[in-house]
Amino acid sequence: MAPPTPVPLKPYPPQWESVADLRVFRTTSEEWSKLIAWRADMRRRGWSLLRVSSEGQEMVAVFGRTKTDRSGATT
C-alpha cells in the first residue's frame, strides 16, 4: 500500500495572505453538507467562501476577509 499523500498546510496561494485574513476548515463531505447555518453565519460576519476542494475523503474550505473589511465586521 502506498503511503498517504501529505496534506499541504496552506491550500491557497501565498499571496492571498498579504491581502486577506484566511481561515481553513477541513471536514468530511457529509459533515460539510450539514453546516449550512454555520456557513451562512460566516458570511454574515464578513467572511467569503473563497475555495472548496477535496483532498481524498476530506473537504477543504478556505474562507477569507480582506484586511480592510475586518475593522467594520462584527466578530
C-alpha positions as CSV (number, residue, x, y, z in Angstrom):
1,M,0.0,0.0,0.0
2,A,1.3,3.5,-0.9
3,P,1.9,6.0,2.0
4,P,-0.7,8.7,2.3
5,T,0.0,11.9,0.4
6,P,1.0,14.7,2.7
7,V,-1.7,17.3,3.1
8,P,-0.5,20.8,2.2
9,L,-0.5,23.1,5.2
10,K,-1.9,26.0,3.2
11,P,-4.4,25.1,0.5
12,Y,-4.3,28.6,-1.0
13,P,-1.8,30.8,-2.9
14,P,0.7,32.6,-0.6
15,Q,-0.2,36.0,-2.0
16,W,-3.7,35.7,-0.5
17,E,-2.2,36.2,3.0
18,S,-1.0,39.7,2.1
19,V,-4.5,41.0,1.3
20,A,-6.8,38.9,3.4
21,D,-7.3,37.1,6.7
22,L,-7.8,33.5,5.9
23,R,-9.4,30.5,7.7
24,V,-9.1,26.9,6.6
25,F,-11.8,24.4,7.5
26,R,-11.4,20.7,7.0
27,T,-14.2,18.2,7.3
28,T,-15.9,15.2,5.5
29,S,-18.2,15.9,2.6
30,E,-21.1,14.5,4.7
31,E,-20.5,16.9,7.5
32,W,-19.9,19.8,5.1
33,S,-23.4,19.5,3.8
34,K,-24.8,19.7,7.4
35,L,-23.0,23.0,8.0
36,I,-25.3,25.3,6.0
37,A,-26.2,27.5,9.0
38,W,-22.6,27.8,10.1
39,R,-21.5,28.8,6.6
40,A,-24.3,31.4,6.5
41,D,-23.1,32.8,9.8
42,M,-19.6,33.1,8.4
43,R,-20.9,35.2,5.5
44,R,-22.9,37.4,7.9
45,R,-19.7,38.0,9.8
46,G,-18.0,39.3,6.7
47,W,-16.2,36.1,5.6
48,S,-16.4,34.9,2.0
49,L,-16.0,31.3,0.8
50,L,-13.0,31.6,-1.5
51,R,-12.3,27.9,-2.3
52,V,-13.7,24.5,-1.7
53,S,-11.7,21.4,-2.7
54,S,-11.4,17.8,-1.8
55,E,-8.3,16.0,-0.6
56,G,-9.1,12.3,-0.6
57,Q,-12.1,11.8,1.8
58,E,-11.7,15.4,3.2
59,M,-13.3,18.6,2.1
60,V,-11.2,21.7,2.5
61,A,-12.8,25.1,2.6
62,V,-11.0,28.4,2.6
63,F,-12.8,31.5,4.0
64,G,-11.3,34.9,3.6
65,R,-12.0,38.5,4.6
66,T,-10.0,41.4,3.1
67,K,-7.9,43.1,5.7
68,T,-9.6,46.4,5.1
69,D,-13.1,44.8,5.7
70,R,-12.2,43.3,9.2
71,S,-12.4,46.6,11.0
72,G,-16.1,47.1,10.0
73,A,-17.3,43.5,10.5
74,T,-18.6,42.1,13.8
75,T,-16.9,39.1,15.3
